[in-house]
Amino acid sequence: MTIFSRWDRLFAISKGPWGSGGNDEEPTGKPSVPPSELPPSDNDGPWSQPPRKGRSGNPAGPASNIEDFLRRSRERFNPNGGGSFPSRPDGSIFVWAAAAVAALWLVLTSLHSIAPQERGVVTRFGRYAYTLSPGVGITLPSPIDRVRKIDVEKIQTINLGSEESETLMLTGDGNIIDIAYQVRWNIRVPEQYLFELAQPDETIRQVAESAMRAAVANVTLRDATQKRGEIENRVQEEMQRVLDNYHSGVLIQGIAIKQADPPAAVLDAFKEVSAAQQQAQSYVNQARAYALQLTAKAQGEAVAFDKVYGQYKLAPEVTRRRMYYETMERILGSVDKTIVDAPGINSYQQLPPVMRSAPKEPAR
């Protein structure tokens, strides 16, 4: 019994700062007495003294310090009280979010990928700065620097004149022609194309029309319909010269004439005139061919006569007799008469009818 009573006194006295060791009643069944109501004893330690109070009147022990820390933490996240979740985040979260957005914006607006067929025109505060080559380029972030990508290899086209709307032009011989054509071009210097001309596409259209009118005005109606290649080359050269003077940064790739006919009102008459001209030209060509044939024949006979004359100079008598015989054979070979030149014989003798109707042997 003495041993158990000693253990009971030990558990009853050794109380920590949190209370009586977790049991509300003593082992003997007697109600526990708060330490503040116990009589002072000389053997009591510092744990038996009542806790000191702070300025706010709350106990200043370890338990109160932890409770104060938890209370301040809850007030920091939720000043209005309530649950354990904060009603609005701390200001530092907005700072970090703003920093992340700024870093992302800096990367996206400072690094630029330029394709091989593109050029990047950089403007700084709206003024042209420089041009980026194909690859990855670095610029100042937006809105300080802005990059505009231009495709310099894309072939663009402008169509002038069509079946719906006539494009009438005056030729050099005073006729009117309806012409439709296409202009192919691309960008050669992107910064000039963007900043030197207010309306580059409209400028190219007007220059093309002016160059075509100038080229058509220097040719006839027939040449305008038959010599399209020469007109296309003239228009291309003239357009390139004018656009280079404008510093447009445009390269003309070519001109293609799709239609070059008279107006629809006189198209039938023009076709008749064209047919008559072609027929007249055909007759002229036939006459020239016949003249060339006769000329060649005469030249051949002249060459043959020169050869005979050369032989005649070598033996005049023999050559004269041979020429006589050949001439008489050529003349009398197609007649049915025989002339004998001898004394005492009739100079004219009628051949029998059999000889007259005898067929000729085919020439071999």
JOTAFEN-V792267 format. One line per field, one symbol per residue. ss: DSSP state (H for helix, E for strand, C for the rest). Layout:
ss->???
This chain:
ss->CHHHHHHHHHHHHCCECCECCCCCECCCCCECCCHHHCCCCCCCCHHHCCCCECCCCCECCHHHHHHHHHHHHHHHHCCCCCCCCCCCCCHHHHHHHHHHHHHHHHHHHHEEEECCCEEEEEEECCEEEEEECCEEEECCCCCCEEEEEEECCCCEEEEECCCCCCCEEECCCCCEEEEEEEEEEEECCHHHHHHCCCCHHHHHHHHHHHHHHHHHCCCCHHHHHHCHHHHHHHHHHHHHHHHHHCCCCEEEEEEEEEEEECCHHHHHHHHHHHHHHHHHHHHHHHHHHHHHHHHHHHHHHHHHHHHHHHHHHHCHHHHHHHHHHHHHHHHHCCCCEECCCCCCCCCCEECCHHHHHCCCCCCC
